[in-house]
Structures are given as C-alpha cells and as structure tokens.
C-alpha cells in the first residue's frame, strides 16, 4: 500500500484544527464551550508562574476568547456536584477531565510501589511509608489540609521549598492516595481524599490494564494533535517509548493511526478522524505551556518557529524576554510578545514585541487587537509598552 504524503502546510492546518483553532468564536463562551475545549485538549497544564495569568487559564482563552475564569475554577475546585476536573501528573501537573482518571491508575500504582517519582518522594513508598500514611490518616480524620497546616513544614515557603512533609504529601498525591480538594490563597494546593473529590461512579469504574491505559492515552494524544511523530504522541501524556510503542502499533493495526509521509518528518502518524481544513483563520496569544507549542521541536517543524522559555535565563542573556507568548495569526506564528500583568496599576505591560521574518501583512494591527482583548479579559484597563516593536 502506498503511504499517503501530507504536505507541511496541510500538516500545519491539521494540527491547528485538532487543537481547536479555526472555528468561529462565540461572542460569549460559556461553560459548555469550555468543557468542549477541555475534552478536546484532554488537559490544561498547571504552572507556578503568575507574571501574566496562571497558565491553566490561557489555553481556553486562546481558543474561545474571553470566557469567565470562574467557570474553570468551578469545574476544577468547585462543589463536588459541579466538578468535572481533577489534578494529576499527566503532561506535568495538569487539570484533567474525570473520564481520564481510570487511565492514569497504572501510573498511581507504579508510584505506590516506589517505581516512579522524584527520589525524595520514592522513599515514602518504602522505608518511610508509615510516616506518609500517618499524614493520610490525619487528612482522613481532620478534612482537607494544605502544606501550611502542618507544623512540620513551618519555616518553609515558596513553590520549590520541599520539607519531608511536603515530599510525603506529594508521594501520596502521585500514588493516588490523596488528590487536590481546593486551591487556597496564593494557589496553594489543599489535599483531600479522592472519594471526597472524585465522583463515586468514576472511582468505581474498573481499572484498565497498563497496556489498555497506554492505548487510550495515545489515542487521545493522536486526536488532540491530529498529526504527530511517535515522540510527540508519547510526550502528550509523558509515556516512555516502551509504554507507547505497543500502543501505537495496536492503534495502527486498528486503523486509528495512519502512517503518513510529511517532508522532513520521521514516521508521522495521522489520526483517522482528523479534520483537513483548506485554510485556518485564527488569532491567538499562546501560553508557553499551551499544547500547540509545548513540544518545542514540533513547534519548529510545523511553524519554522524556534521557541524557548527564558524564565531561568539571566536577564542580560535573554533574547526575547521573561514571559514570552507566541502570537498565532491564521496559520503562522507571526510574532512573540513579552508580557506582564501589573495588577496594582491595572495595566498590561508589553515589554517587547518581536515580529517574525515574513510575518503576514496586518500582524501588528491584529496583535494590537489581541492585546486589547487580553487586557480586558484580565481586568486590566490599559496597555503600556516599554519598548518599540522590533523584528527578529
């Protein structure tokens, strides 16, 4: 059988459509549109950086426009009857629809056995297990607790300050013994028992085998990406090659994934039901943690756009800025913008704008409109530019 060839522009349109770009936006996107976006992407990555907005809010804004962030808060951390999402490690820390919980139990079980997780955490699966289970018992007895509620953690502060108590709680979370019941104050995780957060009809579903779960996750990655290499399919839910390859083979045998040729790619796979639009009309600022751009080599192959986050680069060595968002205009990543929300002054600060070489006509005007829309959505009433726009 002759392998189908997909041109790079076709691949780009397939990928954009799979990610939810190109549809006519609603004037007032509500909870149903938000839930459809969440089901399409399967997860929203969580990150600690809040220089502009918490990362999990931005992917839906990029696709839907100015939705109510309170709707996402309700789906993630609201009353149990209104929740539709839970937190777990998928593509890094993520918000995921409840329907994915059974397909991540194999990962929880591996963590429970001490086979996965960070070194400090893994000790609590074995020689220090009783200490962790004592924390579990306290949460069971007293109700939801955050790390700041434990005396043994006092004196520690910040996202990266991990006491033994924090390590034990995170192992319990990784192993599925506890989950996130709420978020408090400066986005602090409040731990609770899964049965008090996740609906019983989800928890009572039978656990798939690890192989069945890998297949389900790869199929969802294929649907979310549209067209992808093996490495990109694996990356979506952070599967290893040994976990992903049998799943890809099985899905290929069933015709769910179709082997195709894309010039310059190796072993590309097309999702069977992927849409193939003739053009994409889109306008969006993208979080550094957006699934369209989080796999940097894929971003470069699809768009010719080399993208690196420079948060941890010394200021004098940064090329584009601290928190830089790519700007999608139709089928091109046409610019990159370093942004900051100055909440005290109610301003969206545009530190710099870099247009890409060959950016489409009208990029500046479209970008300005998108910045104004972003500012309004964030409740910021002005935009302030520190630097004159430049071209890369």
C-alpha positions as CSV (number, residue, x, y, z in Angstrom):
1,X,0.0,0.0,0.0
2,X,1.3,3.4,-0.9
3,X,1.9,5.7,2.1
4,X,0.0,9.0,1.8
5,X,2.0,12.1,1.7
6,X,0.9,15.1,3.7
7,X,2.5,18.5,2.8
8,X,3.8,20.7,5.6
9,X,1.1,23.3,5.1
10,X,-1.5,20.5,5.3
11,X,0.1,19.1,8.4
12,X,0.0,22.6,10.0
13,X,-3.7,23.0,9.3
14,X,-4.5,19.5,10.6
15,X,-2.6,20.3,13.8
16,X,-4.3,23.6,14.3
17,X,-7.8,22.2,13.7
18,X,-7.1,19.3,16.1
19,X,-6.2,21.9,18.7
20,X,-9.4,23.8,18.3
21,X,-8.2,26.7,16.1
22,X,-10.1,27.9,13.1
23,X,-13.7,27.6,14.4
24,X,-15.7,30.8,14.6
25,X,-15.5,32.0,18.2
26,X,-18.6,32.5,20.3
27,X,-19.4,36.1,21.4
28,X,-19.9,34.9,25.0
29,X,-18.3,31.5,25.5
30,X,-20.0,29.7,28.4
31,X,-19.4,26.5,30.5
32,X,-20.4,24.2,27.7
33,X,-17.9,25.6,25.2
34,X,-15.2,25.5,28.0
35,X,-15.9,21.8,28.7
36,X,-15.7,21.0,24.9
37,X,-12.3,22.7,24.8
38,X,-11.2,20.7,27.8
39,X,-12.4,17.5,26.3
40,X,-10.6,18.3,23.0
41,X,-7.3,19.1,24.7
42,X,-7.7,16.5,27.5
43,X,-5.7,18.6,29.9
44,X,-4.6,22.1,30.9
45,X,-1.1,22.2,32.3
46,X,-0.6,23.9,35.7
47,X,2.4,26.1,36.3
48,X,3.5,28.3,39.3
49,X,4.4,31.4,37.2
50,X,1.8,34.1,37.6
51,X,3.5,37.0,35.9
52,X,0.6,37.3,33.4
53,X,-2.0,34.8,34.4
54,X,-2.0,31.3,35.8
55,X,-1.1,29.0,32.9
56,X,-4.2,26.8,33.1
57,X,-6.5,29.7,32.3
58,X,-4.8,30.7,29.0
59,X,-5.4,27.7,26.6
60,X,-9.1,28.2,26.7
61,X,-8.8,31.9,26.2
62,X,-6.6,31.3,23.2
63,X,-9.3,29.2,21.6
64,X,-12.6,30.6,22.9
65,X,-11.8,34.2,23.7
66,X,-13.0,36.0,26.9
67,X,-14.7,33.2,28.8
68,X,-15.4,33.5,32.6
69,X,-12.4,32.2,34.5
70,X,-14.8,31.4,37.4
71,X,-16.3,28.7,35.2
72,X,-12.9,26.9,35.1
73,X,-12.5,27.4,38.8
74,X,-15.8,25.7,39.4
75,X,-15.0,22.8,37.1
76,X,-11.7,22.3,38.8
77,X,-12.3,23.2,42.5
78,X,-15.9,24.0,43.0
79,X,-18.6,22.0,44.9
80,X,-18.4,18.2,44.2
81,X,-21.6,18.1,42.2
82,X,-20.3,20.8,39.8
83,X,-16.8,19.5,39.4
84,X,-15.7,17.9,36.1
85,X,-11.8,18.0,36.5
86,X,-9.2,16.6,38.8
87,X,-5.5,17.3,39.3
88,X,-2.8,14.8,38.5
89,X,0.6,14.4,36.7
90,X,-0.2,13.9,33.0
91,X,1.8,16.4,30.9
92,X,3.4,17.8,34.0
93,X,0.9,18.9,36.7
94,X,-2.4,19.1,35.0
95,X,-6.1,19.6,35.2
96,X,-7.9,16.6,33.6
97,X,-11.5,15.5,32.9
98,X,-12.7,12.9,35.3
99,X,-13.0,10.4,32.5
100,X,-9.2,10.1,32.3
101,X,-8.8,9.1,36.0
102,X,-9.0,5.3,35.3
103,X,-6.4,5.6,32.6
104,X,-3.9,7.0,35.0
105,X,-4.3,4.5,37.7
106,X,-1.4,2.4,36.4
107,X,0.9,5.5,37.0
108,X,-0.5,5.8,40.5
109,X,0.1,2.1,41.2
110,X,3.7,2.4,39.9
111,X,4.3,5.4,42.3
112,X,2.7,3.4,45.1
113,X,5.3,0.7,44.6
114,X,8.1,3.2,44.5
115,X,8.9,2.6,40.9
116,X,8.4,6.2,39.7
117,X,8.5,9.8,41.1
118,X,11.3,12.0,42.4
119,X,14.0,10.5,44.6
120,X,12.9,12.2,47.8
121,X,9.3,11.1,47.2
122,X,10.1,7.5,46.5
123,X,11.4,6.8,49.9
124,X,7.9,7.3,51.3
125,X,6.7,4.3,49.2
126,X,9.1,2.0,51.1
127,X,11.1,2.6,54.2
128,X,9.2,5.8,55.3
129,X,5.7,4.7,54.2
130,X,4.3,4.7,57.7
131,X,5.1,8.5,58.0
132,X,3.3,9.3,54.8
133,X,0.3,7.1,55.8
134,X,0.1,9.0,59.1
135,X,-0.4,12.2,57.1
136,X,-3.0,10.4,55.1
137,X,-4.8,9.4,58.3
138,X,-4.7,13.0,59.5
139,X,-6.4,14.3,56.3
140,X,-8.9,11.5,56.6
141,X,-9.7,12.4,60.1
142,X,-9.5,16.3,60.0
143,X,-10.6,17.0,56.5
144,X,-8.8,18.9,53.7
145,X,-5.3,20.2,54.6
146,X,-2.7,22.3,52.9
147,X,1.0,22.0,53.5
148,X,0.9,25.2,55.5
149,X,-1.4,23.5,58.0
150,X,1.4,21.1,59.1
151,X,3.7,22.3,61.8
152,X,6.5,20.1,60.4
153,X,6.6,22.4,57.3
154,X,6.7,25.7,59.2
155,X,9.5,27.9,58.1
156,X,9.4,26.7,54.5
157,X,8.0,29.0,51.8
158,X,7.6,29.0,48.1
159,X,6.8,26.6,45.3
160,X,10.1,24.8,45.5
161,X,10.6,24.6,49.2
162,X,10.1,20.8,49.9
163,X,10.2,19.6,53.5
164,X,9.9,15.9,54.3
165,X,6.2,16.6,55.0
166,X,5.8,18.1,51.5
167,X,7.7,15.2,49.9
168,X,5.4,12.7,51.7
169,X,2.3,14.5,50.7
170,X,3.4,14.7,47.1
171,X,4.1,11.0,47.1
172,X,0.6,10.4,48.4
173,X,-0.7,12.6,45.6
174,X,1.5,10.8,43.0
175,X,0.3,7.4,44.2
176,X,-3.4,8.5,44.2
177,X,-4.0,8.2,47.9
178,X,-4.9,11.9,48.1
179,X,-5.8,14.5,45.5
180,X,-6.4,18.2,45.3
181,X,-9.5,19.3,47.1
182,X,-9.1,23.0,46.5
183,X,-6.6,25.8,45.9
184,X,-6.1,28.4,48.6
185,X,-4.6,31.9,48.7
186,X,-1.5,32.1,46.5
187,X,-2.7,28.9,44.6
188,X,-1.6,26.6,47.5
189,X,-2.8,23.0,47.0
190,X,-5.3,21.7,49.6
191,X,-5.1,17.9,49.9
192,X,-8.1,15.7,50.4
193,X,-9.2,12.1,49.9
194,X,-10.2,11.1,46.3
195,X,-13.6,9.8,47.5
196,X,-14.4,13.3,48.8
197,X,-13.5,14.9,45.5
198,X,-14.0,12.5,42.6
199,X,-17.5,11.1,41.9
200,X,-18.1,7.5,43.1
201,X,-19.2,6.5,39.6
202,X,-15.7,7.4,38.3
203,X,-13.8,5.7,41.2
204,X,-15.9,2.6,40.9
205,X,-15.0,2.1,37.2
206,X,-12.8,-1.0,36.6
207,X,-9.1,-0.2,36.3
208,X,-7.8,-0.9,32.8
209,X,-4.6,-2.8,32.4
210,X,-1.5,-0.6,31.9
211,X,-1.4,-1.6,28.3
212,X,-5.1,-0.6,27.8
213,X,-4.5,2.7,29.5
214,X,-1.4,3.4,27.3
215,X,-3.5,2.7,24.2
216,X,-6.3,5.1,25.4
217,X,-3.8,7.8,26.2
218,X,-2.0,7.5,22.9
219,X,-5.4,7.6,21.1
220,X,-6.3,10.8,22.9
221,X,-2.9,12.3,22.1
222,X,-3.5,11.5,18.4
223,X,-6.9,13.1,18.5
224,X,-5.5,16.3,20.2
225,X,-2.5,16.6,17.9
226,X,-4.1,15.5,14.6
227,X,-0.8,14.6,13.1
228,X,2.3,13.7,15.0
229,X,5.6,11.8,15.3
230,X,5.9,8.9,17.8
231,X,7.8,11.2,20.2
232,X,5.1,13.8,20.1
233,X,2.4,11.2,20.8
234,X,4.4,10.0,23.7
235,X,5.1,13.4,25.0
236,X,1.4,14.4,25.4
237,X,1.0,12.2,28.5
238,X,4.6,11.7,29.2
239,X,4.8,8.0,28.3
240,X,8.1,6.1,27.8
241,X,9.0,4.5,24.5
242,X,8.3,1.1,26.0
243,X,4.9,2.2,27.1
244,X,3.9,4.0,23.9
245,X,5.2,1.8,21.1
246,X,3.0,-1.2,21.6
247,X,0.0,1.2,21.9
248,X,0.9,2.9,18.6
249,X,1.3,-0.4,16.9
250,X,-2.1,-1.6,18.1
251,X,-3.8,1.6,17.1
252,X,-2.1,1.4,13.6
253,X,-3.3,-2.2,13.2
254,X,-6.9,-1.0,14.0
255,X,-6.6,1.9,11.6
256,X,-6.9,4.6,14.3
257,X,-3.5,5.9,13.5
258,X,-2.4,6.1,9.8
259,X,1.2,6.1,8.8
260,X,1.9,9.1,6.5
261,X,4.8,10.9,5.0
262,X,5.5,14.5,5.9
263,X,8.5,16.1,4.3
264,X,11.3,16.4,6.9
265,X,9.5,14.3,9.5
266,X,10.2,10.8,10.6
267,X,7.4,8.2,11.0
268,X,4.5,10.6,11.1
269,X,1.1,9.4,12.2
270,X,-2.3,10.9,11.2
271,X,-5.3,10.4,13.4
272,X,-8.0,8.7,11.5
273,X,-10.7,11.3,12.3
274,X,-8.5,14.4,12.0
275,X,-10.1,17.2,10.1
276,X,-8.3,18.5,7.0
277,X,-9.3,22.1,6.6
278,X,-8.4,24.1,3.4
279,X,-7.5,27.1,5.5
280,X,-7.3,28.2,9.1
281,X,-8.4,31.7,10.3
282,X,-7.2,32.2,13.8
283,X,-5.8,34.9,16.1
284,X,-4.4,34.0,19.5
285,X,-1.7,34.6,22.0
286,X,-0.4,31.3,23.3
287,X,0.9,30.5,26.8
288,X,4.4,28.9,26.9
289,X,2.6,25.8,28.3
290,X,0.0,25.6,25.6
291,X,-0.2,22.2,23.9
292,X,0.2,23.7,20.5
293,X,3.7,24.9,21.4
294,X,4.9,23.0,24.5
295,X,6.8,20.4,22.4
296,X,9.4,22.8,21.1
297,X,10.8,20.6,18.3
298,X,7.3,20.1,17.0
299,X,6.7,23.9,17.0
300,X,9.9,24.3,15.0
301,X,8.9,21.6,12.5
302,X,5.4,22.9,12.0
303,X,5.9,26.6,12.0
304,X,9.6,27.2,11.5
305,X,9.5,28.9,14.9
306,X,12.3,28.3,17.4
307,X,10.8,28.9,20.8
308,X,12.4,28.6,24.2
309,X,11.1,29.9,27.6
310,X,13.7,32.2,29.1
311,X,12.4,32.5,32.7
312,X,15.5,30.8,34.1
313,X,17.9,32.7,31.8
314,X,19.7,35.7,33.4
315,X,18.1,38.9,32.3
316,X,21.1,40.2,30.4
317,X,21.2,36.9,28.3
318,X,17.6,36.7,27.3
319,X,16.9,37.0,23.6
320,X,13.2,37.9,23.7
321,X,12.2,38.3,27.4
322,X,11.0,36.7,30.6
323,X,7.4,35.5,29.8
324,X,7.1,35.4,26.0
325,X,3.9,34.4,24.3
326,X,3.9,33.4,20.6
327,X,1.2,35.1,18.5
328,X,-0.7,32.9,16.1
329,X,-2.2,34.6,13.1
330,X,-4.1,32.3,10.8
331,X,-1.6,29.5,10.0
332,X,1.6,31.3,11.2
333,X,3.3,32.0,14.4
334,X,3.9,35.6,13.4
335,X,5.3,37.3,16.5
336,X,6.4,36.9,20.1
337,X,5.5,39.2,22.9
338,X,6.9,39.6,26.4
339,X,4.0,40.4,28.7
340,X,3.4,41.2,32.4
341,X,0.2,42.0,34.3
342,X,0.8,45.0,36.5
343,X,-2.2,44.3,38.7
344,X,-1.5,47.1,41.2
345,X,-1.6,49.7,38.3
346,X,-4.3,47.7,36.3
347,X,-2.0,47.6,33.3
348,X,-1.0,45.0,30.8
349,X,2.7,45.7,30.3
350,X,4.1,44.9,26.9
351,X,7.8,44.7,27.5
352,X,8.7,43.9,23.9
353,X,7.3,42.7,20.6
354,X,9.3,40.8,18.0
355,X,7.7,40.2,14.6
356,X,8.9,37.1,12.8
357,X,10.6,37.5,9.4
358,X,7.9,37.1,6.8
359,X,5.1,37.9,9.2
360,X,1.8,38.4,7.3
361,X,0.6,41.8,6.5
362,X,-1.6,43.2,9.2
363,X,0.3,41.3,12.0
364,X,0.8,44.5,14.1
365,X,-2.8,45.5,13.9
366,X,-4.1,42.0,14.7
367,X,-1.7,41.7,17.6
368,X,-2.7,45.1,19.0
369,X,-6.4,43.9,18.9
370,X,-5.5,40.7,20.6
371,X,-3.5,42.5,23.3
372,X,-6.5,44.8,24.0
373,X,-8.8,41.7,24.2
374,X,-6.4,40.0,26.6
375,X,-6.2,43.1,28.8
376,X,-9.9,43.4,29.0
377,X,-10.3,39.7,29.9
378,X,-7.7,40.1,32.7
379,X,-9.5,43.2,34.0
380,X,-6.6,45.4,33.0
381,X,-7.7,48.7,31.6
382,X,-4.5,49.9,29.9
383,X,-1.7,48.5,27.9
384,X,1.8,50.1,28.4
385,X,4.7,49.4,26.0
386,X,8.2,49.7,27.4
387,X,9.9,49.0,24.1
388,X,9.3,49.9,20.5
389,X,8.3,46.8,18.4
390,X,11.2,45.2,16.7
391,X,11.7,42.5,14.1
392,X,13.7,39.3,14.7
